[in-house]
Each structure stands twice: as C-alpha cells, then as structure tokens.
Amino acid sequence: MMIAVLGTDGVGKSTVINAIKLVLDDATHGALEIKHLRPGLLPPLARLKGKQAVQIGPVLDPHGSTPSGTLGSLFRLAYLMLDYVLGYWLVLRPKIAKSPMVILFDRYCYDMALDPRRFRISLPVGLVRGFIRLAPKPDIIICLYGNPAVIAARKKELPLEEVKRQTEALLAFAKQEPNAVLVSTEGTIEQARDDVLMALQNFCERRAKSCLQRED
C-alpha cells in the first residue's frame, strides 16, 4: 500500500503521522517506510547547484525564496516529476514486489499544485496538474484540514490568507480525487488518528473484497 498525507503547514501532519506510525509498524511487523515529499532517487536540486548543505527537518519559511522564471520552473517541475516516476519504478516498486509493505509519504507531488510557491514554481496550475498526472498515484490520499485561523495561529510560517487559500484548494482537490479522504484535525489527536486508521481499514476491506470477486 502507498499512502500520502497532505495538509497545510500547522495542520498536524507530523503529529498524525507519528500517531499512526506506531499502529502501522505493529500491524506490518516493521514493514513501514516513511518518505518526505518524494522517493528521493534523485539528489536535491540544491546539491546540483553545488550546495553541500541541504536543509533537513521542518521548513520554517516555505515561501521565503523567490519563485523561478518560466524555464527554471519547468526544469524544477520536470526534475521532481522524474524523481516520482523513476523513484517509484526503480526503488519503491521493487521493494513492494519483494515483500508486502506500506510506503507513507509526508506530502506528495500534489503539493506542487496546492502550494507551488513552496517549490519556487511559477507556472499555470493546469500545466502543473498535467505533469502531476504522470506520477504513480497513492492507494489512498489522506487530506488533513482544520480551521485556518487556528492553524495560522499555531504556526507562523504562512499568513492567514494563504492558509485559507491552501485549505480551500485541498478541500476542492479531495472532492474530485477518488482516492482522497478528508480528515479533520480540529478535535483531539486520538480522533484524527482513529479517523485515518479507519480510512485505511476501509480501503483494505474494499481491496480484499474486490480481489475475492475477481477470483470468483
């Protein structure tokens, strides 16, 4: 199974992922691998420019860098998408085929359309979405959302208006994406954790039922 967890900064992605990790680790006997944003087959773009230090951990100023021009944005988009395609078929898919496991992504390529400024991409959203369709689709996409005012107050990385915009974009994405499941983080972490785990359980039950029907 391949899972992606989406949501704006401050919505609680890391907290929810850490909460479900304990359960998934136990359920899969350790066959769980967590990836941040992309497979990571290709090196970070900063390293291609000769920078030795690559930021690790939370991004404190996701919109701090100036977006690239059209050609630079196209290169960034194509490079990242190449990592999704090659990384899946050359790294992730062989692992899944060799031994059943769960690959969990903290963010995924959909973030490039939901928050292009984070990736220094300045291209029409339709073009970005066209590239994104090339990426292998996760089995289930967990879309975490909450009250934008509460989220913006919790973390100061983005202004309230941007948090509102991203939240609305995520809700719209979830409505049109069949594999997406909306999960609110406005309650307790235990509630959000249980909602995510229930969504995963429902998916597994549907897939098992579909397999049985094909065998019949």
N, C-alpha and C positions, 0 to 999 in steps of 0.2 A: 504494500500500500504506500502511496505517496500522498502526503498531506502538506498543504500550505496554509499558513496563518497570516492573515492580513489585518491591518488596522493602523490608524494614525499614531504618531508619537504620543505617548502618555495614556493610551487606551488600556494598557496592561498586557501586551503581547508576551513579554518576557515572564511575567508573573504567571500567566495562564499556561505557557509552555512548560515552565518549571513544575507546575502543579500536575499537569497530565503526564509529564515525563516519568514521574515516579510510578504511575499506573501502567504506562505503556512498557516501561523497562521490565516490570514484573510480568506483564501479560506475554511479552515476546521473549522472555528469558535473556534480555540484554540485546536483542536484535533490533535496536533502535539507533538511528543515526540522525543527528540534527545538523542542518546546513543553514548558513546565514545568506539569504538572498539568492545565491546561485550555486551550481555544483562545484565551482572552483577549479575546474580543469585548467583554465587559462589564468595567468597571473593578473593581479590587479592592474588597472590602466596606469596608475601612478608609477608602478615599477617599470613599465615600458618606457616611461619618460626619464628613467634613471634615478628615481627617488627610492632610496633604500628603506626609509621608514614608512610603513603602511599602518594607518590607524586601526587599532583593534579595540573592540568594545563599542559602547553606545556612541552615536553621533550627536554631539552636543549642539551643533549648528548646521542642520541639514540643508539650509538654504544660504549658507554663508559664502559659497563660491559662485562666481558669475557664470551663467549658462554659456555653453559653447555656441559658435555660429552654426550655420546650416550644415556645412561639411563636417565640422567637428562633432556635431550632434548625430549625424548619420553614422560616422565612424563609431562613436560610443554605442549607439543602438545596435549596430551590426555586430560589434565585438562582443557585447553582452549576450546577444541572442545566439551567437556562435558557441558561447560557453554553455548555454542551456541545452542546445541541440547535441553538440559533441560530448558535453559532460554527462548527459543522460545516457547516450548510447554506448559510450566508451568506458564510463565509470559506474554510474548508478545501475543501469540495466543489467550488466553482468553480475553485480552483487545480488540484485533481486532474483535473477535467474538461478544463481548458485545456491542461495539459501533464502527462504522467506524472511523478509524483514520490513521494517517501517522506516521510510525516509520522511523526515519532518523538516519543512522549510520555514524559517522565521523570515517572512517576506518572500515574494516571488516576483517574476517578471511583470505581473500585473501592476506592481507599484510604479513602473515606468510610465504608465498611462495615468494612474491615480495621482502621482506626485512627480512629474517629470523634472521639476526644478532640483529635486534631491540628486538626480543623476546628471545634472547640467545639460539636459536635453531641451532644446527649443525647436520643436517640430510640431506640425499639426497632429492632434490627438488621433485622428483617423489613420495617419501613417504609422504612428507608434503601435496602435492596436493591430494593424496589418502585420507588422513584424512579430508581435507577441503571439499571433496565431501559430507561428512556426514552432513554438516551444511545446515540449511534451506537457500535456495537461495533467495536473494532480487528480487523484481519485476523488478527493474532497478538499474544498477550499473553505476554511473557517474564517469568516469575516467578523472581527470584533468591533463593536461600536458602543458609543455611550453618549452622554450629554456633552456637547462640545465645550460648554463653559467650564464644566468640572474637569475635563481633560486638559484644557488650556491652563487652568489654574494649577493642575498637578505638575505639569512640566512646562517650562518656559521656552522651549526650543522654537515653537511656532506661535504666531499671533492667533487670537480667537477666530478671526475671519477665515484664516487658512485652515484651521482645524474644522470649522463648519463646512468649508468647501470640500475638504477631503472626506469628511463623514458623509456628506450628501452624495459624493461621487462613488463611495464604497457601497452605499445603500442601493444606488442605481445599478451598479455592477452586479451586486448579489441578486437583484430581481431578474436580470437577464441571463445569468450564468447558471446552467442546470446543476453544476457540481458545487455551487456555493451554499453555505449555511450561515445565517446570521445568528450571532450570539452576543447578547448584551453583557457588558461588564459593569452595569450600574448597581448590581447587587453585590453580594459577597463573592470572594474568590472561589469559595466552595461551590456556589451556584453556577458560576461561569465554567468552572472545571467540569462539573457534572453535566452541564448542557453540551459541552464539547464532547465528552466521553459518550453521551447518549447519541449524538450525531454520528460518531464513529461506529458505535454498535449498530445503529440502524443501517448504515451503509454496508457493514459486514453481513448483516442478515439479508439485505436485498441481494447482495452479490452471491451469497450462498444459495439463495432460493433460485436465482437466475441460472446458476450452474446446474442445479438439480433438474430444472426444467429442460435444459439443453440435453442432459444425459437421457431424460425420458424420451 
